[in-house]
Amino acid sequence: MSAETDQKIASASLDAAAGPLPAEAGTAGPAETSERDARELAEAARETEWTRPSFAKGLYMGRFELDLIHPHPQPTPSEREAGEAFLARLEDYARTMDGGRIERDAKIPDEYIAGLADLGTFGMKIPVEYGGLGLSLLYYGRALMLLGSIHPSLGALLSAHQSIGVPEPVKVFGTEEQKREYLPRCAAGAVTAFLLTEPDVGSDPARLGTTATPTEDGEAYLLNGSKLWTTNGVIAELVVVMAKVPEHGGQRGGISAFVVEADSPGITVENRNSFMGLKGIENGVTRFDNVRVPAANRLGREGQGLKIALTTLNTGRLSIPALCAAGGKWSLKIAREWSNARVQWGKPVGKHEAVSKKIAFIAAGSFALNAVFELSAGLADAGMKDVRIEAALAKLWSSEFAYKIADELVQIRGGRGYETADSLAARGERAVPAEQLLRDLRINRIFEGSTEIMHLLIAREAVDAHLAAAGDLASADADLQAKAKAAMGASSFYAKWLPQLLAGQGMNPQAYKDFGPLAKHLRYIERSSRRLARQTFLGMGRWQAGLEKRQAFLGRIVDIGAELFAMAASCSHAEMLRSQDPAQGKGAYQLADAFCLQSRERIHQLFGELWRNSDASDGKLASRVLAGDYTWFEAGVLDPSEGTGPWISERPTGVSAKENLHRAYR
């Protein structure tokens, strides 16, 4: 699915951060790949060139380059005009939709999808010349925010379709013929999906089992295999399938991307999956049995599939921060209204410090969520910066923070926060779906790159300069002679780089004075960026090739950078709002200031945990648990899942015997 499968794509770039997953016992999958093979595949798919500047990459190297994000990027007059006009039409239609109906029926009504198609929402990112609306990423995200506030399944439907479904990879990698064939269909409402994940293949694409075997005449490929968690797959007209092409005719083959008609003979949607949240999501299991795919439907070259997926994800991930920002804004509204209405011990609950702290957290955090999305989307739209780390940080930080906000909202609402909207309405109270928000936001910490995967992916990019400088010092396979040679090259790099980390504008009390009361936070970001780079260097020096195993350390390094990025985004966004409307800007400055003060506390704790933690003892304990040393402690409970099936289903072969659940909404 463009959701869960994105987690698997993201992990493909973890070459220096994580090895392959072991083959599962009892699964009829491909032969287990070696760690080196898996890493070579991941490195080949990873985009390694940095031809444009990156603000976030600089943060991890000790460079706070404010001019890369300030002045805050803004849409052009034509982008704003087109975007605002579309949002007005979309809001009018959205007000006719009932999110409660989607939740109760666990399905987006066909007439809703048709209505969205009529408005052009399936072509928001598709260029006008191919029948789309040609909206900027900023207005695309604002549209997702609006629809996501009706029901997040609407956001999932559209983001799965436009982030890495057929439109985006065809737009970026397709031939002119492919663009003219597929993009107008997609813009007109042909729902699309992306298929990578398999039952026994997750974060190690080297073990991909779905195959695309060239026919003897070279005119087509025969697709065989099964895909799991295919968001939109149940109603898709077109799908992008990742499959492994075997070596043939002197060509290496490799994982490749294909556009496939969803009603092709041999395709069976075997299951419509259901989840704790996103009740309206059309997510399934898709089976391929000798599905004939014309060679003209291949995107890019053979073996380019993972690179295509990773490239389209660079900006595709921004749909998650947009939907998280929507959740934050709604949480703030509900927290404000409820905390004024509910009276305890003679005054509104919001006046009690225990609750007011939570309200402040929601207010400041929601402002930052919106700022992170708006800045990241604006940078991507401008096209002058490399935003792969910014987009990844935005996804990582937003998914974690929005969930915390939703959890605090449920706590503020108390028992009513745990009660469903329908139950509240049935007894005559306002139908506030707080518990639904918590359930719906939970998946964002898993799909399009789980938090753990994103930590490693960003860490790989953040320490790229160190790895390049260290060379064989960071390689577990290098011999002593190679390491000695690498040490000389590394010494030259660090002799120039380290002195730059000793002083900077963060030590100048007059620096960034144009930001008024926010200047102190920008100086803090600059100082902390240099400190972060020094700590990363210490980690490299201490563990060298073993750094990749220190995933908890790397995760904290990434989290510090994420908080610094959110602080910078909040300050830049507040200043932009102040320049547009001084009255509104005053409130924006207050929200940004509050967020930065809260963020600094979290950063302080993370810095302390870099070197003072329980990582070593936790690792030993986990090993003992896995070895079964404490199974005695598990006595006294019953496991209702025992005997219900294997942990991972076996890879199916041959013709499917199940009913095809694929359906067309139009």
N, C-alpha and C positions, 0 to 999 in steps of 0.2 A: 504494500500500500504506500501511497506517497507519504504516508505517515510512518508506520513502523518500519517499512523497508528503507526509509531514509536513514534510520539508525544504522542499518547494515551497510549502506553506501558510505556513510560518514566514516564508519570504522575501517573501511578499506584503506584510508590514508594514515592509519596508525602504525605504519611500518616500523618506526623506531620506538613505539610506545607500547605495543602489545603484540604478542604472538598469536598464532592461529588457535582457534578453538579445537579441542581434541575431538576425534571422531566419536560418535555416540555408540555405545555398545548396542548391538541388536538392530542397527539401522542399515538398510540396504543402500547406502550412499556410495559415492565415489571413494577411491582410495584416499587415505589421509594424506594431506599435503605436508611437506616439510615446512618448518618455520621459515627457512630461507626462501623457499618458493613463494610462500604467502607474502613475505615482505617484498620480494622483488615485484610481484604482481601489484601490490599496493603502491610501491614507489613509482612504478611505471604509470599508474593512473593518476598519481598526485601531480597537481600543477606546481612546478618548482620555480618558475620565473617570476620575478618581482620587477616589472617594468614601470609600475606606477607606485607612488608613495602610499603608505598605509599608516594611519594614525595609531591604530591599535598595536601594530607590530612595533612601532616606535616606543610605545609605552613599555613593552617588555624588554626593550634594549636600553631603557634609561633615557629616552628622548621624549619630552613632552612638547610636541609640535602643535601648538594651539592653532596656528594658522591653517592647519589642514581641516579643521572643523569649524573655524570661526573666521569671518561671519558665517552663521548657520546657513547651509544651502537651502534655497527656496525654489519653488516651481516657477517656471516662466509664466508670463501673463496668459499665453495660449493654453498652457497646461492647467493653470488655475481655472480659467474660464470653462474649459471642457470638463474638468474634474468636478467643479462645483455644480455645474448643470446636471451632470450625471447623478451626483449624490442626491440632489433634490428630487429627481425622478425616482431614484431607488428608495429614498425614505418614504415617499408617498406610497409606494407599493409595499414596502416592509411593514407599514402600519396596518395593512390588511391581513398580514400573516399571523398565525397563532402558534407560538413556540410550544405552548402546552399541548397542542394537538400532536406535534411532532414527538414530544416526550411520551405521551400516552400511547400513541400508535407505533412507536419505534420505527417511524418511517416519515420521510419528507414527502408530502402529497405530490402526485404527478403534476397537478395544476400549479403548484408552487414552482416546480422546476421549469415548467413551460413558461410561466410568467417571468421568471428570471432570464430565461433564454430570449424572450421577446424584448426584454430591456437591454440585451447585449452583454449581460454579466459574464457569459462564458467566453467572451472575447475581449475582456477588459484590457489584457496585456498584449493582445494581438494587434499588429500594425493595421492602420486604416486601409492600406492598399490591399490587405488580404481579408477585408470584411470585419475587422475588429474595431474597438473603440480607441486603441492606442493610448490608453491612460498611463500616467507615470506610476511607478511603484508606490509613491506616496498616496495617490488617490485610490489605487488598487487596495492598499492596506486599509485606508479609511473606509472603503466599501465593505471589506471583510469585518472591520470593527462594528459597523452598523448592523450587518446581517448576523454576525456572531452574537450580538446582544439579543436578537430574537431567539436563536438557538444555535449553539456552536456547530451542530451538524451541518448547517448551511455553510459556515466557513470552511469546514472540512471538505464538503462537496466541491466548492469552488477552488480552494487552494490545491487539493489533490489533482484537480483537472488542469490548473494553470501553472502550478509551481514546477512540477516535473512530469506531469502528464504529457500527452502528445504535443500541445502547443509550444511549450518552451524548448525542448530539444529539437523539434523541427525548425523552429524559428532560428535557433543558434547554429545547428549543425546540418539542417536539411538542405537538399538541392533546391533550386528554384522550382523544379517540377514538383517536388514533394511539398513545398510551401503552398503552391497554388492548388494542389490536390486536397491537402488536409486542413490548412488553416481556416479557409472559409467555412468548412463543415464544423470545425470546433467552435468558431465564433458564433455560428448559428444555433448552437445548442447540442452538438454531438458530444456527449459526456465521454471523458477519457480517463484512463488509469495508468499506473506505472507498476510493473511486476518484476521484482527482483527476489525477494525473500522466499525461501523454501522451508519445508518443515524441519529439515536438519541442517540448514545452511543459514547462519546468521551473520556474525561479524567477520567471517572468513570467506569472502567470495571466491577464493581459489578452489573451494570445494563445490562450487556451483554444479548442480546435476542436470539441469534442463539443457538439452542439446538442440542445436540447429545444424542439421547435416545437409550439406549441399547436394542437390540432385545431380545426376550424371551429366545432364546437359548444361548445368550451371545457371539455369533460369530461375531456380527457386531453392528454398531450404525447407526441410521437414523438421517441424518443431515437436519435441517430445519432453514431457516433464510435468511438474506440478508447482504451483506458486501459492504461497500463503499470505494472508492479510492484504488482499488486493482491494484497497479503498476505491470505491466507485466501480469495482469490477463487476458487481451484480447488474448494474444498469449501463455499463460502458458500451459505446459503439466502436471505439477504437482503444487499443491498449499499446503501450510500449513494453516490450518483453526483453529482458536480459537473458541471453542463452549462450552457452559455450559452443563455438564452432570448432570441430576437430581439425587437426592438420589435414590438408588435402592439396594435391597438385603442387607440392613445393611451398605452399603457403602455411604460415604458422597457425592461422585461425585465432582463437581466443574469445573472451567474453565480448559479445557484440549486441547492439541494440536494433530492434526491429519494430516497425509499426505494423500491427496486426488487426485485421477486422474481427471484432468480437463475435460475430455470428459465423465465422469460418467453420466448415465441417471439421469435427475432431476436438472442438473446444467445449468443455463442460464446466459450468459453475456448480461445484458440488456442494457448497455450503454457504449460507449467509451467516456470518459470525455475529455474535452479540457480546456487548462489553458493559462494564460498570457505568460508563458514561457514553456520550455521543450516541445516544439511542437511535438517531435517525441515519447513522452512517451505513452506507451500502458496501459492506466489506465482506469479502468471500474467499473461498479456495477455488482456484482455477486450474483445470487439468487440460493438458495438451496431448493428443494422440495422433501423430503423423499429420499435423496441421501444415498444410502447404502455404508457404509465405513467399511471394515473389521476391527475387533478389533486389528488385527496385525499391522494396520497402525497407531495406537495411539503411540505418542512419550512420553516416560516416563509414570508416573502414572497419574491416574485421579486426577484432581485438581492441577497439576503441570504446567499447560500451561503458566501462567504469569511468573513464575520463569524461565521457558525455554526461554521465549521471552526476559526477562530482562538480563539474563546471556549472550545470544548471542549478545545482543546490546552492551555489555561492550566494545568489540573491533569493532563490526559492524559499530559503529558511525564514525570510522576513515575514512570511504570513503568520508564523507563530507569535512573534512579538506584537503584531497588530492585534491578534485575537486576545493575547494576554492583557494588552492595554485596555481593551474593551471590558474585560472582566474587572480590571482595577477601577475603572471609572464607575461602573455599575456598583461595585462594592462600596465605593466612597458615598455614592448617593444613598444607598440603603442604610449604611452605617450612620450617616448624618440624620436622616429622617427618623429612623428607629430610635436612636440614642436621645433624640429630643422628645419623642412620644412616650417612651417607657420611663416611668417614674418609680424610683426605689428610695426609701428612707428620706422622703421629702423633697427630692430633686431628681431631674432627669438623669438617667444612668450615665450619659455622656459627661456629666459634671463630676463624676467620681474618677479619681486619678487612675484607678486600675483599668477603667474603660477608656478614659481620655488618651492614655498612652497607646492603646490599640488604634484609636481613631487617628492619632497623629501618624502612626506607622502606615496606616492605609492611605492617608492623604498624601504624605511625602512619597511613599512608594509608588502610588498611582501616577503622580506627576512624573517621576523618573521613568516609569514604564513607557509612558507616552513619549517622553523626550528621547529615550533610547530608540524607539521605533522610528520617530520622525527624523532623527539625525541619520540613522542607518539607511533609511529609505532615500533621504535627500542626497546622501553621499553616492548611493548606487545610481540614482537618477542622473546626477551630474556627470558621472562617468569619468571623472578625472582621477579618482583614487581607486586603489585596490581594496575592496571591502570584504574579502573572503574571511578575514579574522573578525572584522566588525560584525558581519552577519552571524557568524558562529557565536560570538560573545553575546550578541543581542538575543539569540535563541536560547542559549544556555541560561543567562542571567534572568531573562524575562520569565521563562517557564518555571524556574525555581521561585522567583519572587512573587509572581502572581498567585501561585499555590499557597504561599504563606499568607498572602492578603486574604484569600478566600477562607482559609482556616480561621483567621482572626475574625472575619465577618460572622462565620458560624458561631464562634465563641461569644461574640457580642450579642447575637440574637438568642443565645441560650437554647432552651428546649425547642423554640420555634425554628432555630437554625437547623436543627436535626430533623425537623418535620417536613414532609414534602409539601409542595405548593398546593397540590390537589387536596391534601388533608386539611391544610390551613383554610382553604376556601370552603370546604365542606362544613366547617364549624363556624363560618362567618367572618374569618379574618383575612387580611390581605395576603394574596397568594405569592409569597416571596420565595423563589426557588434557590435559596442559599445552599442547601445541601446538593442540589443539582450542579451548581457552579463548581463546588469542590470536586465532585465526581468528574465533571467534564474537563476541568483544568488539569486533573491528575495525569492524563495521557501525554500532555505536552512535555513532561519530564522524561518521557520514554521515546516518543516518535520524533522523526526528523533528526535523529541523533540523541540517544539517551544522555543524561547528565554525565554518566561515567565515560561514555564514548566521546562526548564533546570535550570533556576535560583532556582526554588524551590527544584528540585531534588538534585542539588549539595549542596544547603544550608542544606538539610536534612542530607546528608552525612557529610558535614563540621562541623555541630554542634552535631554530633552523640555522641562524647565524653562528651559534656556538658549535653546532654539529659540523658545519662547514669549516669553521676555524680549527676545531679539534681533529677533524679527519679521522685517521685510524685510532686516535686516542679513545674515540667514542665507539669503536668497533670491537665487539667481543671476539671476532675472528682474526684480528690482526696479530702478527707476531711481534716480538720485542723490537726487532730492527725497524719495522714499519711504525711502531708506536714512538720510537725515539726520533725518527724523522718527522713524524707529525707534531711532536712536542716543540720542535724548533719553529715550525710554521705557526703553531698556536701562540707561542711566546710573542711573536711579532705582532699578531692581531691584538692580543690583550695588552701589550705594552702601549698601544695607541688608544685602546678603548677604555681601559680601566681608569686612567686619570680623568676622563670626561665625566665619571660618575661621582666625583668628589664634591663638585660645586655646581650651582645652577641658579636660575632665576627664582627658584623656590626659597632661596636664602635672602633675597632682596625684598625688604618690607614694602617697597614701592611698586613691585612688579604687578602687572595685570590690574592696575588701579582703575581702569575703565570699567571694570566689573563691580565697582563699589564694594558692598559688604560680601560679595561672593569671591572677591580677589583672594582672600585668605585660603579659600578652598582650592583655588587653582594653584596657589603656591604649594599647598599640601600635596596636590596631585603630582607636581613636578618633583618634589623631594621624594615622594613615595615611589615614583617611577624609577628614579635612580637607585633607591634602596632595593626595589624589587629586582632590578638587573644585577645588583651586587649579590643578592641572595641566590639568584639563579646561577651565577658564576661559582659561588661557593658549592652549590650542589653539583655542578659539573666537575669541579675540582675534587670533590670528595668521592663521588661515585663513578665518574667517567662513563664507561660503557654500561655500568650498572644503574645509571640514572633512569633508564627506561623501565626498570622494575619498581622504582619508587613512585608508584602511581598516586599515592596519597600526597606526597610532597608536591608532585607536579600539579595535582588538582588544586592545592592551596595556592600555588603560584598563579594558576589560571584564574582562580576566584578573586585574588587580589587585583589582578588586571581588569577583571570584569567590573568590580566595584569602582575602580578608578575611571573606567570608561563610562559607567553610569553617572558618576559625579560630573565628569566633563560634559556629557550630553545634557545633563540637567542645567548646568550653568550656562552653556551655549544657548539652550532652548529658552531659558528664562530671559536672557539678554535680548534674544530675537523678539520675544513677546513684549518686552519693555520698549523696544524701539518702535514697535507697531502701535502699541497702546499703553501709554505710561500708567494709566489706572489699573489695567489688567496686569501690567508688568510688575507692579508692586506686589501683588499676590503671588505671581510666579517666582519672584525673588524670595519671598517668604517660604514657599514650598521647596524651592531648590536648596535654600539654606538649611532647612530642617532635614531634608534628605541627606545632604552632605555630612551634617553632624552625626546622623545615625550611621551612615556608611563608614565614617572614620572609626567608629567603635568596632564595627565588624572587621575592618582592615587591621586594626590593632590586634585583635584576637587572632586573625589568620597569620600575621607575621610571627606572633609568639608561638603558634602551633607548628611553624615550619621546623623548629628544632626541639621543641618540648611537646612531646606527644606520646601516645601509646601504640604507635604503629608496629613496632617490633613485637611487643607482647601480643597484640591483636593478631598478627600474622601467625604466631605460634599457636595461639588458641584456635584460630580457624583451621589450621592444619590438623589439630587434634580432633576437632569436630568432624572434619571430612574423613578422618581415619576411623571414626566410629568410637572414639574413646568415651563418649558421654551418652551412648544410646540408653544407658540405664536411667538417665534423667528424663527420657521421653515416655517412660511408663506412666500410666494413669490417665492417658487420653486416648481417644479413638480417632483414627484417620478415615473420614468418609470417602476419601478419594482412592483408597486402596482397592485394587482389583478392577478399577474402571477403565484401564487402558494403559498403554506405554507412555513414558514421559514424552517421547517424540514419535510421531507416527512414522511407519515405514514408507519409504518412497514408492508410490504406486507406479505400476507399469500397465501397458495395454489399454484397451478400450474401457472407459468408465462405465460402471454399472449403475451409477446414481442418476437421479433425475436432474436435468439441467435447470437450474434456478435463475438463469439469466433472463432478464425481462427488459423490455423497451418502455421508456416513459412517454415516448412520442411515436 
